[in-house]
């Protein structure tokens, strides 16, 4: 069984937001509008986290693209009273929207703020509806949603590999954010495959994870910028 993970190279990332736009289109994420966004009710499966380093006047901003971290030891699955969020057979933290009761325990349990409550019925203009992805459900009001590592793509890849009587090869399963990144800052694949690019990068001296002291064991790694080597904690 593969252990799907992601590595984001901060030395390459330009914080252009292409990954956020691709994620929104791929996963049928509705735009909230300025009023709802002002109330903190916007939804992003891929967000951009801003971290400030240093002290004035030597201040530097670090931008980190932030999907769901697909933790190996996810706290969100432990607090859901109805089992709506769980780890599936692929090791991904999944959501059962029909079971979710909207209590938002998982939102509070996620230390990375990677889950979003759907406050409003999804609204798409007529010209937008023709571009909705038929492989991804449109979530109703009152449920929690989040990044799924584009798990619907894995279904197609697995079916194709089975039809060709072979295993899933490195590079077969890609995410929307990875495909659209103009700087090629995102690598994705099987962390347990020693020959995969994502496994090699995850074992780099530049690799680190966020809040690693919590023991959540996230499967999203970051690579520090070129002038900084070794692990450091955020």
N, C-alpha and C positions, 0 to 999 in steps of 0.2 A: 504494500500500500504506500502510495506516495505521500510525502509530507510537503504540501504546497506552501511556499513562502515567497517573500518579495524582498528585494534589496533596492534602496534608493540612494543614488550617489549624489551627495550634496555638493560635490565639486563640479558636477555637470548641470544640476538643476538650476534653471533660471527663474523659477517661480512664475512662469508665464501663464499658468492656469489651464493649459491645454488638457491636462489630465482630468481636471475638475469638469470641464465642458464635455469631454468624451464620456466620462462616467455618467453625467446627467442624461445624455442622449441614449446611451446604451441601456440604462436601467430605468427608463421612464420616470425620472424624478421631476416632479412639477416645480415650476418657479413660484416662489411665494409672493413676490411683489414687494414694493417698498414698505407698505404698511405692516404686513405680517413680519417682514424681516426686521423692522424696527422693534417689534414686540418679541424678538428672539425666536420666531417660529419658522425660520428657514430650514431647509433640509439639504444636507450635503453628504453624499456617501464618500466622496473624496474631498477633504477640506485642506486648507493651507494653514498650518500652525506657525505662529510668529513667536520667536524666542529672542529676547534681548540679552546681549552679553556685554560685559564691561560696565564701566562707570563713566558718567559725563566728565569730559567731552569725548572720551574714547569709547563710544557706544557703537555696537554693531548689531544689525538685525540678521537673524538666521531664519530662513523660511523652510519649513518642513512639510511636504505633502503628507497628509494623514488619512489613510484608509482605516478600515477596521483592522486591528492587529492580529486577528485570528489566533488568539492566545492558546497555548498548549494547556494552560491551567486557567481557563476563563472564569473570572468571578461572576460575570453576568448570568451564566448558566446555573449558578448555585443559588441565586436569589429569586429566580422566576418561580412563582407559586404554581403555575400551570404547565411548566415545561415547554413554553412556547419558544424559548431560545435554548439551543442544545448543540452538541457537537455531532455532526453527521458522520457517515461511514468514511468520508474522505478527510476527516479531521478538521473540517471547516465549521466555524460557529455559524449556525443557520437560524433562521426565524420561520416559525409556522404562523403565518398571519391569521389564519382562521382560528387559531387557539389563543392568540394574544388578547388579553383583556385590558390592555392599556394602563396597567398599574404603574409602569415606569420604574419598577425596582431595578431592572437591568440597566436602565439609563443611569441611575444613581450608582450602580455597582461597577460600571465601567470606569476605570481610572483615566482612560484616554479620551473621554467625551466623544466617542465614535458612534454613538447611537442617537437616533432622532425620533421624537414622537411626532406622528402625523396629526396635526391639529385641525386640519381642514380637508374637506373632500377634494381629491385631485381634480384640477381644472386644466384642460388643454383647449386651445383654440382649434377650430375646425381644420385649419391648415396644418396644425401640429399633429393631429390624431393620425394622419396617414403615415407619419414617421415613427409611431410607437413601435417598440420592439415586441413582436408577438411571442418571443421566448421568455419574456419577463412580465410577471403580473403587475397590474396597477394597484398599488396598496390602498385600502380604504382608510377613511378617517378613523382615528382612535387606536392605531397600532404603532408599534415601534419598528423602524426599518433601519437598515445599515448596509455597508459594503458586504458583498458576498464573494469577493474575488472573481466576479463574473462566472459563478458556478454553472450557469446555463450553458456556457461554452464548453465546460468539461463534459457535459452530457453528450454533445455532438462529437467531441473529440474521442470519447470512449466508444461511442457507437461506430465511428469510422475505423478506429483501431481494431475493434472486434470483427468488423466486416472484412478487414484485410489480414486478420489472424496474426496480429502482432501486438506488442506492448506500446503504450503511449511513449513517444520519443520526446526528448528534450526539445522544447520549442513548439510542440504541437498545441499545447494549451497556453494561451496568452490572455492577458486582460486588456480591456479597452484603454485604460490609462497607459499601459506599457506600449500599446500599438501607436498611440497618438503622440507620445512624448517626442518633441523635435530634437531634444538634446540626447536622447537615448539614455536617460538617467535611471530608468526603471528596468530591473531584471526580475524575472519571475520564473518559477519552476519548482522542481523537486529538491528540497533541501537535503534529502537522504541520498541523492544520486551524486556520488563524489565527482562525476565528470560533468555535471551541469554547471552553467555559468553562475547561477544563483547560489549554489553550494560553495563554489570557489570564493565568491565575493563575501558571503556570510562568514567565512573563516579568515577574512583579511584582517590585518592588524588595524585597519581603519574602521572596522565594523563595530557598531554599538547598537543597543536597543534602548528604548525609552523606559524609564522607571523600572529598571531591571531588578532593583532591590525588592520589589513587591512580590516577586516569584510568579508572575503571570506567564512568563516565558513566551513573549510575543514572537510571531513568525514574520514580522516585518523588521528588517534591519536597515540601518542608515550607515553610509560611509562618510567619515569626516572630510572636511576640505583638505586639500593637498598639503598645506603647511602644518596640519595637526595630525599626529600619528598616535596610535594606541587608543584604547577605550577611555571614554570619559562619560560621566553620568549627567543626565538631565532630569 
